[in-house]
Amino acid sequence: MKIKVTILAFLMMPVILQAQHVFNSLNDVWEYSLSNNPENNIYRLKIEQAGQDKKTANSYLYPKVGAAFSGQKNIEIPETPVPGELMGKPGETVYMKFGQNYSYNSGISVSKTILDWQSMVQAKIAKLNVSLNQAQKDYFEQTLKEQVAQVYYAAITANKAVEISNKDLEIADSLFLIAQGRFEQGLIDGLVFNQAIINKNNVIRNLEQNKFYQSQWMYNLKLLLGFAATDSLILTEDIIINRINDQFDYGQVSNEKYTRIYNLQSDISGIETKRALARFAPKMEVNYYLGSFQYQSDFTFSLKSADWKPSSYLGISVSVPLFTGFANKSQYSSAKISRTITQMKSQDETRKSAINDSILLANYFSSVKLIEITSETYKVSGNNVELASQKYGQGLISLDEYLKVFDDYLAVENQYFNSLSDYLINKATIEARKN
């Protein structure tokens, strides 16, 4: 009995571990995708990395402090010439050795950069890199939202299409059974009966196709959201198109997050030109040393304060590059060319983006008109099917006329879902650009 229970629990484990996700609106899906998309998390880390690089670039603003200890064995102490008067030998030059065989130094050095144009420019570049990484993340999130919205709308449209196709199949089955009975009784000819078969087969084909689209779009949405293939995904929102009342500022249609990337790249290239020019500028630094030293005649080391003699100095250094084999000049020329390229690219991408924005708006307004027209036609066509059913039941129209009305309805239904798809694709792109 224990073995049976264990086997049953093992078989039920995949079902228990299967995750279920329910989303009630597009905003819910967006919120989840932005928080859990792996690529978006990578962009967050890149921004954090750029922030650390910025701190590194700004480190030149702070002084550098170091502690050092050194010991030295003087194998041969150099002789220093001194006046002979000091040794009782006037008029002569006497060579003397100063120092001991062993010397030790210990101290703290402090240095501060006063003027360094290259470091200043590098700090500006690091700051712009933070903005560039943020802009790239913002554009990626916009693109992700656009993809998620399009797939989400496609999925709920497919859900609605499957629901409607099931209802259509009920009507087509009913008409087929009626036609079959009448045909067997000899009350209708083969043409009418064949039309009933065609209508039923068309509805079955549409149903299977819509089920395929439903499965395809649900899997695509799982892919974007980072779900496993076995996870359960439920979308509760229903597609109901009555009157288009989209609320958004047409200024938001502009793809500013995309063009901002190129604008920042152009700004960085301008700073890169200044950095190349800064190679010709001088660099100034102040150094201060505070320490002590001691000399010993043998390999001994004393910690007594009396044996250590103070030593300190303050210095300033200025370095000016005079000639570097034309390397600085070549780098500056290359930086200017690179800046021109990025400026031209930024202008071209801005131009193309403006044209694409105009195309998007034109497509959106066209899709709005088409979905409003086809939505109204679809409702009227659906009403005609109900009226035809009633009139057929009352004997006011023939089965052939009833089938013709239903056939027209199926054609209008296809047009409706095509127009709905076009409208939702354009709507998703615009909504994804809202702040």
N, C-alpha and C positions, 0 to 999 in steps of 0.2 A: 504494500500500500504506500509506503514511504517513497519507494522508487517511482511509482506512478505519479505521485504528487510532485516530485522533483522534476520529472520529465515535462509535466504539464506547465509547471512554473517556467521552465526553460523555454518552452515553445511560446509562451505568452510574453516573454521578455521583450522582443522587438515591438510588440504592440504597446507595451507599457512605456517603453523608451521613446516612442514616436511623439514628436513635439507637435503641438497644435497652435496655430497662430490665427487670430481673428482680427481683421481690420475693417473698420466701419466707414473710413473716408480716405481720400487721397492724402490728407495731412498726416494721418496716422502712419501711412506707408512711408511718406517722406521722412517723418521723424525717426522711424526705425532705420531706414536706409542710411541716413546721415550719421547715425550713432554707431552702426554696426558694419558699414562697408569697409573692408580691409584697406582698400586704396586710400580712402579718406583718412583713415588712421595713420597711414604712412605720411600723408601731407601734414598732419598735425605734428608728427615727429620732425619733419623737415623744417617746420616753422620754429620748433624748439631748438633745433640744431643751429638755424640761422641766428637765433637770439644769443646762443652761446658764442658763435663766431663774432657777433657784434661786440660782446663783452671782451673777447680777446683782442679785437681791433682797438678798443678804447683803453686798453691797458697802458698805452704810452702816456696817458694823462697822469699816471701815478708813479711815484718814485720807486726805484728798485733797490732793495736792501739785501745785502749778503754778508755772511760771516765766514771768515777764513782763518785757518791755522796752517803754518808751513814750517818745515825744518830743513836746514841745509848744511851739508858738510863741505867746507871750503878746502878742496884738495890743494890748491895753490893760491895763497892770498896775494893779490897784486900789490906791487910796490907803488908808492905815491911820492913824487918829488916834493921836497919841502926845503925852505931856505936853511942854509947851514947855520945861520945865527941861532936857530932854535937848539942846535946840538953843540954849540960852542965852536963851530967851524965857519966863521964868517967868510963870505965870498964864495962859498962852495954850495953845491946842490946835493942834498942828501936824500937818498931813497929809503923810505921806511914802509913797513907793512902795518896797516891798521886793521884791527879785527881779530877774531879768534877762529879756531878751526871749525867751530859749530855755531850756527846762529838760528834763532827761532823768532817767528813773527806771528802775532795774533791780533785780529782787529775786525772792525765792521766797516763796510764800504756802502755808501749811499750815492746813487746816481739819478739824475732827473733830466729828462729831455726837455729843453726849452723851446726848440724850434725844429720841427720835423714835418715838412710838407707832405712827404709820402705817407707817413702814418696818419696824418689828418685826413688826407683824401681816402685812404683805405678804410678809415672809420665811417666816412660818408657812404662808401660803397657797401660796407657791411650793413648799415642802416637801411639802405635801399633794397638790399637782398632780403631783409626781413619782410619788407612791403611786397617784394616780388613773390616770395613764397606764399604770403597770405593771399595775394591776388590769384596765384595759380590754384590755391585751395578753393577760393571762392568760385572760380570758373569751373573747377572740377565738380563742386557741389551743384552748381547750376546745371551742368551737363548731366550729372547723375539724376537730379530731380526731373529733368526733361525725359531721360530714358525711362525712369521709373513711372512717370506719369503716362507716357505713351503706352507702355506695356500694361499698366494698371487699367487704363481706359479700354484697351483692346481686350483685356481679360473680362471685365464686367460687361462689355458689349457682347462678347462671345457667350457669357452666361445668359444674357437676355435673349440672344439669338437662339440658344438651345431651348430656353423656356418657350419661346414663341413657336419654334419648329415642332415641339411636342404637341402644342395645341393645333398647329396646322395638320399634323399627322392624324389627329383625331378626326378632323373634318375630312381629310383626304380618304381615310379608312371608311368613314360613313358614306361618302359619295361613291367609293368603289363598291361597297356592298350593295348600295341601292342600284348602281349601274349594272352590277353582275346579275342581280335578281331580275331586273327589267330586261336585260339582254337574254337571259335564259327563258323569259316569258315571251320573247319576241316583240317586246314593246318598243325597243330602241334598236338602232342598227349598230354595226360593229364600229363605226366611226366614233359615236358617242362613248361606247364602252372603252375603246382604245384611249380616248382622251382622259377618261377617269383613271386608267392604268398609268398613263404618262404623268398626270398630276400627282398621283400617289408616289410614283418613283422619284419625281422631282423633289417632293417633300422629304422623302427618305434620304435622298442624296444631300439635300441642304442640311438635314439634321446631322448626318454623319460628318459632313464637312465642318459644321459649327462645333461639333463635339471635338473634332481634331484641333480646330483653332483654340477651343477652350483649354484643352490639355496643353497645347503648345505655349500659349501665353501664360498659363499658370506656372509652367516649368521655367519660362524665361524670367518671370517675376521672382521665383525662388532663387534663380541664379543671381539676380541683382541684389537680393536681400541677404544672400549668404546662407540660405536654408539647404538642408539635405533633401535629396529627391523623395525620401519617404515622409518628410514632414507634411503635416496637414495644413493647407492654406485656405482660409475661408474669407471671402469678400462679401460683405453684407449690403454694400451700396447698390441701389437699383438705378438703371438709366431711364430717366423720364424726361423727354424733350417736349415742352409745351411752347414756351416763348424764350428766346435767348436773352438773358439778362446778365451777361458777364460784366462784372465791375472791375475795371482796371484802368490805370492811367496809360494812355498810348505812349507816353514818354518812357515807360518801363519796357517797351518793346525793344528799345535800343540795347544792343548787346555790349554794354559798357564793360562788363567784367572780362570780356574777351579782349577788347581793345586796350584795356588798362594794362594788361600784361606786356603788350608791345610798347606802350608809352613808358612803362618803367624800365624796360630793356633799353630804350632809347636814352633815358635819363642816366642809366648806369654807364652806357657807352660814353656819354659826355663826361662823367666823372673819371672814367678810365683814361680819357684823353688828358685830363688834368693830372692824373697820377703819373702818366708818362712824362708830362712836362715838368713835374716836381723832381724828376731825377736830376735836373740841372740846378736845383735849388740847394743852398747850403744846409747843413745840419749842425745844431748847436746842443751841447750837453754839459751839465755841471756835475762834477764828481767830488765827493768828500770822503776822507778816510780817517778813521779814529782807531788807533791800536797801540801796541807796545811790542818791544823786541828785547831779546837778551842774547849775549854771547857767552860761549863756554869753550874752554881749551880742550875739553875731552867730551866723550859721549855721555854727558849728564844733562839732566833737565830739572830745573827748579820751579817750584810753584810759589816761592816766596815773592811777595809783591816788590820787595826791595831789589830783586834781581831783574825785574822788568822795567824797561825805560819807555816812557811815552813817545808816541810817534803819530803825527796827524798832518794832513794836508788838504787843501781845497784847490781844485783845478777846474778849468773850463776848456772845452775842446770845440773847435769849429772845423768841419770838414766840407770842402767844396770840390765837387767833381770837375776837373778841368778837361780831361780827355779820356774817353772810354772806347776808343776805336770806332767811333760813330754809332755805337750800339744804342745809346740813348736817343740819338736823332732818328735812327731807323724805327725804334719802338714808338716814338711819338708820331711819326708819319703813318705807321701801321694803325695806331689807335685812332687817328683822324679818319682814315679810310673806313675802319670798323664802325665808327660813329655815323658816318654818312650812310653806310649800308643799313644800319638799324633804324635810322631816321626814315629812309626811303621805304623800308619794310613796314614800319609803323604807319606811315601815311597810306601805303597801299592797302594794308589790312583794315584800316579805318574806312577807307573808301569802299572796299568790298563788303565790309560789315554793314555799312549804311544801305547799300543796294540790297543785300540779303534781308535786312530789316523791312525794307519797302516790299519785297517779295512776300515776306511772311505776313505783313498786314493785308496785302492784296489777297493772298490765299485765304486768310482768316475771314475777311468780309465776304468773299465769294462763298466760302463753306457755310457761313452763317445763313446767307440767303438760300442756298441749296437745301440745307437741313430743315429750314423753316418750311420751304415749299414741299419737299418730299415727306416731311412729318405730317403736314396737313393732308397730303395726298394719301399717305399710308393710313391715316385715321379714317378718311372718307372711304378708302378701298375696303378697310375692315368692316365699316358699317354696311357697305354694299354686300359683303358676304352674308352678314346677318339678315339683311333685307331679302337677299336672294333665297336664303334658307326659308324665311317666312313665306315668301311668295310661292316657292316651290311646294311648300307644305299645303298652301291654299289652292294649288293647281293653277296659279296665274302665270307661271313661266314653266318652260320645259326643263328637263334635266340638262340638255345641251346648253341652255342659257345659264343655268346655275354653274355648270362646269366652266363656262367662259368667264364668268365673274370671278370665280375662284382662281382661275389661271391668271387673270389680270392682277389679282391681289398678290400672287406669288411674285410676279415681275416687279410690282411696286415695292414689295418687301425687300427684295434684293437691292433696289435703288436706295431705299431708306437706310439700310445698314452700310452701304458704300458711302453715302453722304455723311452718315453719323461718324464713320471712321475718319473721314477727311477732316471733319469739324473738330473732333476730339484731339487729333494729332496736332493741329494748329493751336488749339486751346492749351494743350499740355506745354507746348514750347513757350507760349506767352506767360502762362502761370508760373513756370519754372524760373522766369526772369524777375518775378516780383521779389522785392526785398523782404 
